[in-house]
Amino acid sequence: MDIIAATRHGKVRGRVDGSIASYLGIPYAAAPFGVHRFRAPAPVEPWEGIRDALEFGPTAPQRPYRPPLDRLIPDVDIPGEECLNLNVWAPRTVGEPLPVLVWIHGGSLRNGSAAMPLYDGRAFARDGVVLVSINYRLGVEGFGVFPDAPDNRGLLDQIAALTWVRDNIAGFGGDPGRVTVCGESAGAISIAALLTSPRAAGLFHRAILQSGPPHTVTRDKGARTVRAMAKALRVPATAEGFAGVDRERLLDVQDELVGRADPVSGGPGFHIVVDDDVVPADPPPPSVDLLLGCNREEYRLWFVPSGAVERVSRLTLRLALLKFRIPGRVARLYRAGRPDARPGVILGEMATDLLLRGPLNRLADSRTGDSRPARTFFYEFAWRSPVLKLGACHALEIGFVFDNLRHGEALSGPDAPQPLADVMHRAWVDFTTSGDPGWTAWDTRRPVRVFDHPGTSTVLAPRQEELRAWL
């Protein structure tokens, strides 16, 4: 059964399945190619009549993850240039305006899309939340730093999508005054930047950061990948020079340079840069309620399937300590707490805390005290997947958050605990609805909600001795 909704650009035709209405592939900005390539997002041209919103729209140009990640996180590739589009799931019938959750996918700013089945928003709509998922430009198209193009174009796309939500979501039953933005990995890093961006002020009212801390770099550091690509392509390191290169060739070279990089091991990649326009150099503290956290064994997504956890020797560990300037006392502390662990496990545990858990704890700590601007809630996902011994790895929690375990089986296996999904999904619904996910807000005691099965509980200051060692 079809259903019609109105936007400021024209009417769209969605589909009803039971009590849920879905509208897929709605453009929120003009196709970022031709005259709009390497530019800030341009407005959508209005259309006459009713536009079909029955299928997912084109995805941002990218190459799939390299093996073995391609089997664990399968990308969706939908060709076409109108990749700045979004999807909406909402109850078929709505009385009072409903809270809105806007999902920003991860993928190291070079992979991913809103069309992934894992991100299906039906469970949120079922539980009274309008779910919006968005595509944005990736890789060099969205985050390449050029002297003749705006910086952070992918972030500008996200702001354009949030502006669309503000201006149009009431037509789908959503409340533009109750918008929560939620993202994982690179999506959470993007939200951390949006929290302090004057361009995004007022576009959302709560935020959820899953496994992604605040992280920006200077323009010079951000431009290194473009310079390396330009050398390989034998073109100037300018937007004009890159625009003259065949798009498939551009993707091939991008993949050659950054395809093997990952957040734990490092390597060339794409970053959000400080530009004093979208991302200020001295940002104000975020003033909205935050729900944030990470998974207990983030590193295992990259270290275990690739075999790195077995290959890391004591010498490799010592070299990594030197590379990342990790004091010896920190390594000794981690070894003491894991006397039987292999060097690869020690390195992975330290990398998880250095890159994720530590920065997120510091962000939460910065929001305590009598003058704190808003509440903060911290979580840790601890259930261990049996698949390939992945444990509580990066991205595993997403299927639980979306109450969509069927499409998360590549990471979780077929027997993931539904009761844990019930609990975790409900916490995200409650935070989006009321700002309270159901446990004590962060304070000097550092309460952390540990999601596990069986036995989800709130723990005070878990593993603080290791976190303090980084100070």
N, C-alpha and C positions, 0 to 999 in steps of 0.2 A: 504494500500500500504506500502511495506517495503522500508527501506532506510539503506544504509551501511555507517558506519564511521570507521575510523582507529584510534586506540590508540597504545601506545608503547608496549602494551602487546598482542595485537591482534585486529582483526576487530570485530565490534558489529553490530547487526541488530536491527534497531529501527523501529518505525511505523510513517507513515505520516497521519495526520488528517487535511484535508484542507491545510492551508498554514503552519502548525506547525508540526515539527518533534519532537518525544519524544524518549528517550533512557532510559530505566529503569533498575535498579538493576545492574549497572556496578560495579564490585569489584575494589576498589582502594587500598586494602591491603588484606593480607591473612586472612582466617578465624581465629579469636582470641581464638581458643580453641586447645585442644591437647597440642602440644609442645609450641604453641604460647599463651597459656592462661596466663593472668596476666603479659604479656610481652609487650614491645613496639611493635607497629604495624610492621609486616614483609611485604616484597614486595610480590606482586601478581606473581604467576607463569604464564608465557606466555601461550597462548593456540593456537592451530592450527585451521585453518578454520575460520568460522564466528560464534560468540557466540550470542545467542538470548538475546536481551535487550528489551523485550516486556512486561514484568511484573515486578512489584516491587519486590526487593530482600528481604531476611529475615530481620526482625527487631531485635534490641538488646533485649536480655532477660529482661523481666520486668513483673510486675503485673499491671493490670489496675488501674486507679484512683478509690478510694473508693467513694461510694454514698455520696452525690448527684453529685459530680464532674464527675462521669463516664458518666452521661447523657449529661453534658454540654461540656465536652472535651473527646469524645470517642476515645480511643486508637485503633490502628490497630496492630494486632498480626499476623505476618507471620513467621512460624517456619523455622528453618534452622540455620546453623552455619556461613554461609558467610554473616554476618550482617554488615561488613564494606564495604558498597556499596553506590552508589550515583545515582542520576537521572539527566538528562539533557533535557531541552526543548529549542528549537532553531527554528528560521524561516527555512522553508524547503529549500529556496534558499537564499544565502548570497553573497553580493558583498564585500564591505570593512569589515574587522574584526569588530565584534560588542562588546560593553561593556558586562561584565559578572557580574552577581549577584549571590553570593554563600549564600544560606540560611542555618542557623544553628538553629534547632528547640529548643524550651524550654521544661520544664517538671521537674524542680527541680533536674536536673542531674540524675533522676531515671526513668523518663517516657518520652514518645513521640517517634516519628519516622518521617522520611521524606516521608513515604507512606500515611500520613493523607491527605484525599481529599482536605482539606482546603489549603494545600500548593501546589496545582497544579500550574505549572508555565506557562500555556498557555498564560495568559494575558501579562506577561512580554515578552515572545517570540513574541507575536503579535505586541508589541510596540518597537521591536528592541533591546531587551536585552536577552542574553543567560542566562537562569536561571538554576542553579545547586543546588540541595538539597542533604544533606548528612545524613547518619546514623553514629553514633559513640557509643562506649560502655558506658553503663549507670550503675548507682548504684555501688555495690561493685566491679563488673567486671571492671568498668572504672575509679572509683574514690575512691575505698577503699585504705586506706594507710597501707602498709605492710613493714616490715623491709627487705624483700627479693624480692621486686618487684619495678619497676619504679613507681614513683608518677605520677599523672595526666595523666593516660593512655588514658582517653577519650579525653583530650586536645591534646595529641600526635596523636590520630586518626584524629582529625580535621586538624592538621598540615599536616598529610599524605594526606588527601583529598585535601587540598589547593595545595600541591605539585603536585598531580595528575592534578589539574586544570592548573597549570602553564605548565606542560609538555604535556598536551593532548588537551586542550580546543580549540586550533586552528583547530583541525580536525573536530570540530562541528560548526565552524564559529565564535568562540569567540576570543577576543584579550587578550592574557595573560598579556599584559601591562596595562590593564584597568579592574582590578578586584575589585569589592566592596564586602565586607563580611557583612552580615546582619543577625541579630538574635534577638529573643524575650525571655525575662525572663532569664532562665539559658543559652540560646543561646547568649544573650547579655552579660551576666556575663563572658561567655567563651571568647567572642570577646574582652572584656576589658582586659583580661589576654593576649590574642594573640597580642594585640596592643603593649605590652611591652616585648613580648617574643623574645629573640634573635633567637629562632628556627623558628619563623614565619616571620622574617624580609624579606621584598621584595616580599612576597607571595600575598599581596593585597595592594591596593592603596587608598581606601576609606573604611569607616566603618559606619554602622548604628546600633545603640543600642536602642532597643525598650524595655522599662520597665525592664531594668537590669543594675545596676551600677557596677563599679569595686568592687570586693569582693573576698578576699582570707583569709585563716586562716593559723595558724602554723601547722606543721606536727603533733604535739602532739594533738591539738584539732581535726584535721582531722581524726586522728586514733581512736577517741572515739567510733564511730559507729562500726568500725571493732572489737574493744575490746568487745563491748556489744554483737555483733553477735557471736563472738567466745565463750563467756560465755554461750549463749543460745545453741549453737551448741556443746559445750563441745569439742572444738578442739583448737589448738594453734592459736593465732592471727597472722598467717603467710599465705602467698600465698600458700605455700605447704600444710598447714593444710586445707585451704579452698578448694583447688583443689580436695581434697579427698572426699568432701561432694557432695551428689547428687544435681544437679543444681536446681531441683524443690524445694527441702528442703531449699536450700540457699535462693531462692526467697521468700519462705514462711516466713522465719525468718526475712529477710530484710523488708518485708511488715509489719510484726508484729511490728517491731521497728520504722520504719520511715513512714509507710503508712498514719498515721494521721497528720503528721507534715505539716506545710505550711509556706511560706515565711513571713507571717504577724504574726501568733501566735507563730512561732518558733517550737522547738522540734529537736530531733536527725535527722541528714540528711547527705548528701554528699557535699563536698566542693572542690574547687580548692585550693591547698596548695602551699605555698612558698617553693620551692625546690632548688633555686639557680641554676637551670639548664634550665628548661622550663619556670619557673616563678621566676624572680629574686626578691630578698628582697628589693632592691632599684631600682625600674624600672625607665627608662628614660620616659619623657613625650611623649605621642603619637604624631607622626609627620605627620599624614595623616588627610585629611578632615573628619570631623565627623558630622553625623546627629544623634541626640539623643533626647529622651524624654520619656514621660510616659502618662498613662491615668489618668483622673481627679479623679476617684474613684476606684483605683486599689483594695483596700481592699474588695470591695463588692463581688468579686468572691468567697471569702472564708467565709465572715461574713454573707452574706444574705441567700444563699441556705441552709447552715447548721443551720440557726436560731441563730447564735452567736450574731448578731446585736441586737436581742431582749433579749437575756439572760444576756448580760453584764449589771450589775447593777453599781450603784455608788461605792459600795465597790469593785467590780471587777476592776473598772477603777482605783481606788486608789491603789489597789495592783499591777496593771500593771504599773502604774507610778513608783512605788518603784522598781519593777523588772527591768525595762528598764532605771531606773535612770533619769526619765524625770522631770525636775524642775517644781514645782507647778505653776510658772509664765507662763510656756508654756501652761499648761492645761487651766489656766484661760483665756489666750488669745484665744485659740480655742473655749472655751465655749462662750466667749463674741461675737465671730463672728457667732455663731450658737446657739442662746439662746433657741430655741425650740428643739434642737437635742437630741436624746437619748444618754446615755453614750456609747453605742456600736458604734454609728456614730462618736462621739468625738474620741474614741480610734482608730477607723479605719482611720480617717483623719490624726491623728498624726502618726500612723504607716506608712501610705503611704508616708508622708513627711520625716519621719525619715529614712526609708529604701530605698526610691526610689527618690522622687523629690529632696530632699536635696542633697544627694550624686551626682546626675546628674548635679544639678546646680553648685556644687563645682568643678566638673570636667570641666564644661564649663568655669567657672571663671578662672580656672588654665591655660586656653589657651588664655587669653586676654592679651593685652599689645603690645608694639612695637615689642617684640621678639617672638610673638606667632608663633608656627611652621606651623600652617595651620588654615583653617577656621572651625568654629563650627556653626551648626544650631540646634536650639532647637524647639521642638514641644510639644503640649499637645493635647490629644484626648479627646473630651468633650461630644460627642453625647451619650445620655443615652438610653440604651436598655430597652424596656418595659418588657422583659422576666424576670419573677420572681423578678421584681424591681431591676435588676442587675445594672442599671445605667451605667456609664462609667467605667466598671470594667476591671480588668486584662484580657488580651488576646482578648478583643473585637475588637481591631483595626486590627487584622490580616486579616480578611476577606476583609476589605477595602483596605489594602495595596496590597493584591493579586488580587484585583478586582474580588473577588470570593464569593460574598455574599450568593450564593445558598448553599455553603457548610459551611457557618458560621451561619446558621439559629438557631442552638442550643443555641447560645449566643445572637444573634441579633434579632431573629424573622424573619418572612417572609416579613416584610415591611421595611427593612432597606433602607435608602436613597441611591439610586444609584448615584445621583450627588455627594455625599460626597466621595463615592468610586472612582469616576472619578477623583476628585481633589487630593485625597490622593495618589492613585496609580500613577498618573502623577508626583507628587512630588518625589516619590521614583525612578521612571524612569529617571527623569531629573537629580537627584543627582547622580545616577549611571552613567549616560551618560556624564555629564559635571561638576559635583561637586557643582552644584547650584540648590537647590530644589525650588527656586522661592520666597524666602523672605530674609530679612536682616540677615546677619551673626551676631552671638553673639558678643556683646561688652559690655561696662560698662552700657549701657541702658537695657540690658537683654531682647532683643526682643524674643518673643515666638509666634510661629504660632499655633493658636488654631483651631483645626479641629472640626467643628460642623456643624449642618444642622438645619435651614439655617444659614448662616452667618460665614463661615470660615474667620478669620482675624488674623492680627498680633497685639499682645498686648505687651506693655512694662512692664516688671517686675511684672507679676501678683502675688498677694498674697505674696509680699516680706516681709511684716511685720511678718508673721508667719514663713517664712523661716529664717529670721534673728534671731528669738527667739531661734533657736537651736545653735547658735554660742556661 
